[in-house]
Amino acid sequence: MTVRMRHTRAHTANRRSHHALKGSNFSLCEKCAAPKMQHRVCSTCGTYKGKAVLNVGKKIAKKEKKAKAAEKK
């Protein structure tokens, strides 16, 4: 690497100034008022834009059944 190719710390830092990570934006669910990520299905009640999309009860039952099977082994 030759000397003429080097950049100062300030030049490098200015180039990398847009590399920082941005925080997530959360909104409240319309139905249950739980915090959720925008444009995603609510994980607590399973609704999206006021419509039921997921059957959360069925999902919880499946997790419990899986946990019981793991305990038996």
C-alpha angles and dihedrals in degrees: 000000000000126000095247091062095059124107127206121247090252093054091050092046092050090053092049095045091103096050095086118117119246124224123248120260115226128195132188122258113249093223107037101014092231117147112259138166115266118263091015134109114263108253095208101051103013098233131136121191090348095306125111107245105159131041098228094181091058091049092052092048090052091052092050091049091050092049092051091051090051091051092053091056 
